[in-house]
Amino acid sequence: MNETDYLLSSENNAKRLQESITQLEASKAEHRELICPPLPPPRFLDIEASSLSMDSYPIEIAWSDPEGNIESHLINPYAIVEWTDWDYNSQQVHGLSRKQCREEGVHPEWLCQRMSKSVPAGEILYADGGGFDESWIDVLFSVSPAFDQAPFRVVHTDAVMVPLLTKIERDPAKLWRIYENLKLQARAIVGGRHRAAVDVQYLIELWKLCFSLSNNT
């Protein structure tokens, strides 16, 4: 083999090697898509309430759909005679007054109907308030004679976030540090807090961060 043939042969080998590498990467990507198909974002929920007491009730509710659209409503507490609880410390946190809720809020029974139409029966709404959010949904739907209970479930957001992160970290302490850092990043993206729609957007951004991290390793 002369020098020219050698160089041509080397170039061909290098080209075939590069083509093989490209095909291998494409195959890996296709395999990842087969075993980890893209998931639609979960539905998220956030609630602002009159207080954190046993007599508290929801005064603002927001939820999202799988496309990331958010619907939010203030609730008129004067529509329900028993809803007299109010904590001014909580008002300083969320910034909502009973007067504003009365003037701008919807009737609780209307909201029950609206949520039942917006959220398919049996669906899960993920909320980071845990038992509080679940309790406030129960309180809301208890005032509507059309419902025995909410037609959907409320589950803590950890149930949908943490399993994503276990793909990259099995140590609980390290995983939790990653999770807390992602929460800070999500909050920085959104900016505000303690209004229902803003906090639902925060949960959407947090899920995106968790999902992206779990699928880029």
FIPA-562374 format. One record per residue (C-alpha): residue number from 1; x, y negated, z. Coordinates in nm, 2 decimals, always signed. Layout:
# FIPA-562374
+-----+--------+--------+--------+
: num :   east :  north :     up :
+-----+--------+--------+--------+
: NUM :      X :      Y :      Z :
...
+-----+--------+--------+--------+
# end
This chain:
# FIPA-562374
+-----+--------+--------+--------+
: num :   east :  north :     up :
+-----+--------+--------+--------+
:   1 :  +0.00 :  +0.00 :  +0.00 :
:   2 :  +0.15 :  -0.33 :  -0.10 :
:   3 :  +0.13 :  -0.65 :  +0.10 :
:   4 :  -0.17 :  -0.79 :  -0.08 :
:   5 :  -0.36 :  -0.46 :  -0.04 :
:   6 :  -0.27 :  -0.46 :  +0.33 :
:   7 :  -0.40 :  -0.81 :  +0.39 :
:   8 :  -0.72 :  -0.74 :  +0.20 :
:   9 :  -0.77 :  -0.42 :  +0.40 :
:  10 :  -0.71 :  -0.60 :  +0.73 :
:  11 :  -0.96 :  -0.87 :  +0.63 :
:  12 :  -1.22 :  -0.61 :  +0.54 :
:  13 :  -1.16 :  -0.43 :  +0.87 :
:  14 :  -1.20 :  -0.76 :  +1.06 :
:  15 :  -1.51 :  -0.84 :  +0.87 :
:  16 :  -1.66 :  -0.50 :  +0.94 :
:  17 :  -1.57 :  -0.53 :  +1.30 :
:  18 :  -1.74 :  -0.86 :  +1.33 :
:  19 :  -2.05 :  -0.73 :  +1.15 :
:  20 :  -2.06 :  -0.43 :  +1.40 :
:  21 :  -2.03 :  -0.67 :  +1.70 :
:  22 :  -2.31 :  -0.88 :  +1.56 :
:  23 :  -2.53 :  -0.57 :  +1.50 :
:  24 :  -2.46 :  -0.45 :  +1.85 :
:  25 :  -2.55 :  -0.78 :  +2.01 :
:  26 :  -2.87 :  -0.79 :  +1.81 :
:  27 :  -2.95 :  -0.43 :  +1.92 :
:  28 :  -2.89 :  -0.52 :  +2.28 :
:  29 :  -3.12 :  -0.83 :  +2.25 :
:  30 :  -3.39 :  -0.61 :  +2.09 :
:  31 :  -3.35 :  -0.35 :  +2.36 :
:  32 :  -3.39 :  -0.62 :  +2.63 :
:  33 :  -3.71 :  -0.74 :  +2.46 :
:  34 :  -3.85 :  -0.39 :  +2.46 :
:  35 :  -3.78 :  -0.32 :  +2.82 :
:  36 :  -3.85 :  -0.68 :  +2.94 :
:  37 :  -4.12 :  -0.83 :  +2.73 :
:  38 :  -4.19 :  -1.20 :  +2.79 :
:  39 :  -4.46 :  -1.24 :  +3.06 :
:  40 :  -4.72 :  -1.51 :  +3.07 :
:  41 :  -4.67 :  -1.74 :  +3.37 :
:  42 :  -4.89 :  -1.64 :  +3.66 :
:  43 :  -5.18 :  -1.86 :  +3.78 :
:  44 :  -5.09 :  -2.09 :  +4.07 :
:  45 :  -5.29 :  -2.26 :  +4.33 :
:  46 :  -5.24 :  -2.54 :  +4.58 :
:  47 :  -5.47 :  -2.69 :  +4.84 :
:  48 :  -5.47 :  -3.01 :  +5.05 :
:  49 :  -5.68 :  -2.98 :  +5.36 :
:  50 :  -5.84 :  -3.19 :  +5.64 :
:  51 :  -5.59 :  -3.05 :  +5.89 :
:  52 :  -5.43 :  -2.73 :  +6.00 :
:  53 :  -5.69 :  -2.65 :  +6.26 :
:  54 :  -5.94 :  -2.37 :  +6.28 :
:  55 :  -6.21 :  -2.62 :  +6.17 :
:  56 :  -6.02 :  -2.74 :  +5.86 :
:  57 :  -6.15 :  -2.74 :  +5.51 :
:  58 :  -6.01 :  -2.81 :  +5.16 :
:  59 :  -6.02 :  -3.17 :  +5.04 :
:  60 :  -5.82 :  -3.12 :  +4.71 :
:  61 :  -5.76 :  -2.81 :  +4.50 :
:  62 :  -5.55 :  -2.76 :  +4.19 :
:  63 :  -5.48 :  -2.45 :  +3.99 :
:  64 :  -5.31 :  -2.36 :  +3.66 :
:  65 :  -5.38 :  -2.12 :  +3.37 :
:  66 :  -5.12 :  -1.90 :  +3.20 :
:  67 :  -5.04 :  -2.18 :  +2.95 :
:  68 :  -4.94 :  -2.41 :  +3.23 :
:  69 :  -5.24 :  -2.63 :  +3.21 :
:  70 :  -5.34 :  -2.77 :  +3.55 :
:  71 :  -5.69 :  -2.86 :  +3.67 :
:  72 :  -5.73 :  -3.06 :  +3.99 :
:  73 :  -6.03 :  -3.19 :  +4.19 :
:  74 :  -6.08 :  -3.39 :  +4.51 :
:  75 :  -6.36 :  -3.26 :  +4.73 :
:  76 :  -6.63 :  -3.47 :  +4.90 :
:  77 :  -6.64 :  -3.36 :  +5.26 :
:  78 :  -6.96 :  -3.55 :  +5.33 :
:  79 :  -7.15 :  -3.30 :  +5.12 :
:  80 :  -7.12 :  -3.04 :  +5.39 :
:  81 :  -7.26 :  -3.14 :  +5.73 :
:  82 :  -7.02 :  -2.92 :  +5.93 :
:  83 :  -6.71 :  -3.06 :  +5.76 :
:  84 :  -6.63 :  -3.32 :  +6.02 :
:  85 :  -6.27 :  -3.22 :  +6.11 :
:  86 :  -6.00 :  -3.47 :  +6.02 :
:  87 :  -5.64 :  -3.51 :  +6.12 :
:  88 :  -5.48 :  -3.85 :  +6.05 :
:  89 :  -5.13 :  -3.70 :  +6.08 :
:  90 :  -5.23 :  -3.48 :  +5.78 :
:  91 :  -5.36 :  -3.78 :  +5.60 :
:  92 :  -5.02 :  -3.95 :  +5.63 :
:  93 :  -4.87 :  -3.64 :  +5.46 :
:  94 :  -5.10 :  -3.61 :  +5.16 :
:  95 :  -5.22 :  -3.97 :  +5.15 :
:  96 :  -5.59 :  -3.89 :  +5.11 :
:  97 :  -5.85 :  -4.06 :  +5.32 :
:  98 :  -6.21 :  -3.93 :  +5.38 :
:  99 :  -6.33 :  -4.24 :  +5.21 :
: 100 :  -6.14 :  -4.16 :  +4.89 :
: 101 :  -6.25 :  -3.80 :  +4.90 :
: 102 :  -6.62 :  -3.92 :  +4.94 :
: 103 :  -6.59 :  -4.17 :  +4.65 :
: 104 :  -6.39 :  -3.95 :  +4.41 :
: 105 :  -6.46 :  -3.60 :  +4.52 :
: 106 :  -6.68 :  -3.34 :  +4.37 :
: 107 :  -6.95 :  -3.14 :  +4.55 :
: 108 :  -6.80 :  -2.81 :  +4.70 :
: 109 :  -7.07 :  -2.60 :  +4.54 :
: 110 :  -6.99 :  -2.75 :  +4.20 :
: 111 :  -6.62 :  -2.67 :  +4.25 :
: 112 :  -6.70 :  -2.30 :  +4.33 :
: 113 :  -6.89 :  -2.28 :  +4.00 :
: 114 :  -6.61 :  -2.45 :  +3.82 :
: 115 :  -6.34 :  -2.22 :  +3.96 :
: 116 :  -6.54 :  -1.91 :  +3.89 :
: 117 :  -6.57 :  -2.01 :  +3.53 :
: 118 :  -6.20 :  -2.11 :  +3.49 :
: 119 :  -6.04 :  -1.82 :  +3.67 :
: 120 :  -6.14 :  -1.47 :  +3.55 :
: 121 :  -6.29 :  -1.24 :  +3.81 :
: 122 :  -6.03 :  -1.02 :  +3.98 :
: 123 :  -5.74 :  -1.25 :  +3.88 :
: 124 :  -5.47 :  -1.35 :  +4.13 :
: 125 :  -5.39 :  -1.71 :  +4.21 :
: 126 :  -5.04 :  -1.75 :  +4.37 :
: 127 :  -5.00 :  -2.01 :  +4.65 :
: 128 :  -4.72 :  -2.09 :  +4.88 :
: 129 :  -4.95 :  -2.18 :  +5.17 :
: 130 :  -5.00 :  -1.81 :  +5.24 :
: 131 :  -5.29 :  -1.74 :  +5.48 :
: 132 :  -5.38 :  -2.11 :  +5.50 :
: 133 :  -5.47 :  -2.13 :  +5.13 :
: 134 :  -5.66 :  -1.80 :  +5.14 :
: 135 :  -5.86 :  -1.92 :  +5.44 :
: 136 :  -5.94 :  -2.26 :  +5.27 :
: 137 :  -6.07 :  -2.07 :  +4.96 :
: 138 :  -6.29 :  -1.86 :  +5.19 :
: 139 :  -6.42 :  -2.18 :  +5.35 :
: 140 :  -6.49 :  -2.34 :  +5.02 :
: 141 :  -6.69 :  -2.04 :  +4.88 :
: 142 :  -6.87 :  -1.98 :  +5.20 :
: 143 :  -7.07 :  -2.30 :  +5.14 :
: 144 :  -7.21 :  -2.18 :  +4.81 :
: 145 :  -7.52 :  -1.95 :  +4.82 :
: 146 :  -7.42 :  -1.83 :  +4.48 :
: 147 :  -7.11 :  -1.65 :  +4.61 :
: 148 :  -7.04 :  -1.40 :  +4.89 :
: 149 :  -6.67 :  -1.46 :  +4.84 :
: 150 :  -6.43 :  -1.60 :  +4.58 :
: 151 :  -6.42 :  -1.39 :  +4.26 :
: 152 :  -6.04 :  -1.41 :  +4.25 :
: 153 :  -5.76 :  -1.33 :  +4.50 :
: 154 :  -5.51 :  -1.56 :  +4.66 :
: 155 :  -5.16 :  -1.41 :  +4.72 :
: 156 :  -4.84 :  -1.57 :  +4.85 :
: 157 :  -4.60 :  -1.69 :  +4.58 :
: 158 :  -4.32 :  -1.49 :  +4.73 :
: 159 :  -4.49 :  -1.18 :  +4.59 :
: 160 :  -4.43 :  -1.29 :  +4.23 :
: 161 :  -4.11 :  -1.48 :  +4.27 :
: 162 :  -3.89 :  -1.25 :  +4.49 :
: 163 :  -3.92 :  -0.94 :  +4.27 :
: 164 :  -3.77 :  -1.14 :  +3.98 :
: 165 :  -3.47 :  -1.23 :  +4.19 :
: 166 :  -3.41 :  -0.87 :  +4.31 :
: 167 :  -3.30 :  -0.80 :  +3.96 :
: 168 :  -2.99 :  -1.01 :  +4.02 :
: 169 :  -2.93 :  -0.98 :  +4.39 :
: 170 :  -3.02 :  -0.70 :  +4.63 :
: 171 :  -2.87 :  -0.85 :  +4.95 :
: 172 :  -3.17 :  -1.02 :  +5.13 :
: 173 :  -2.96 :  -1.30 :  +5.28 :
: 174 :  -2.80 :  -1.39 :  +4.95 :
: 175 :  -3.12 :  -1.35 :  +4.76 :
: 176 :  -3.29 :  -1.59 :  +5.00 :
: 177 :  -3.02 :  -1.85 :  +4.96 :
: 178 :  -3.06 :  -1.83 :  +4.58 :
: 179 :  -3.44 :  -1.86 :  +4.62 :
: 180 :  -3.41 :  -2.17 :  +4.85 :
: 181 :  -3.17 :  -2.33 :  +4.60 :
: 182 :  -3.41 :  -2.27 :  +4.32 :
: 183 :  -3.69 :  -2.43 :  +4.53 :
: 184 :  -3.47 :  -2.74 :  +4.56 :
: 185 :  -3.42 :  -2.75 :  +4.18 :
: 186 :  -3.79 :  -2.71 :  +4.11 :
: 187 :  -3.88 :  -2.98 :  +4.35 :
: 188 :  -3.62 :  -3.21 :  +4.19 :
: 189 :  -3.78 :  -3.15 :  +3.85 :
: 190 :  -4.12 :  -3.24 :  +3.97 :
: 191 :  -4.03 :  -3.52 :  +4.21 :
: 192 :  -4.34 :  -3.56 :  +4.43 :
: 193 :  -4.51 :  -3.33 :  +4.68 :
: 194 :  -4.82 :  -3.29 :  +4.90 :
: 195 :  -5.07 :  -3.35 :  +4.62 :
: 196 :  -5.24 :  -3.04 :  +4.48 :
: 197 :  -5.16 :  -3.09 :  +4.11 :
: 198 :  -4.80 :  -3.19 :  +4.18 :
: 199 :  -4.74 :  -2.89 :  +4.40 :
: 200 :  -4.89 :  -2.65 :  +4.14 :
: 201 :  -4.65 :  -2.80 :  +3.89 :
: 202 :  -4.37 :  -2.73 :  +4.13 :
: 203 :  -4.47 :  -2.37 :  +4.16 :
: 204 :  -4.48 :  -2.34 :  +3.78 :
: 205 :  -4.12 :  -2.49 :  +3.76 :
: 206 :  -4.00 :  -2.26 :  +4.03 :
: 207 :  -4.14 :  -1.95 :  +3.85 :
: 208 :  -3.97 :  -2.06 :  +3.53 :
: 209 :  -3.64 :  -2.09 :  +3.71 :
: 210 :  -3.67 :  -1.75 :  +3.88 :
: 211 :  -3.78 :  -1.58 :  +3.55 :
: 212 :  -3.50 :  -1.74 :  +3.35 :
: 213 :  -3.24 :  -1.65 :  +3.60 :
: 214 :  -3.36 :  -1.29 :  +3.62 :
: 215 :  -3.35 :  -1.25 :  +3.24 :
: 216 :  -3.02 :  -1.42 :  +3.17 :
: 217 :  -2.80 :  -1.17 :  +3.36 :
+-----+--------+--------+--------+
# end
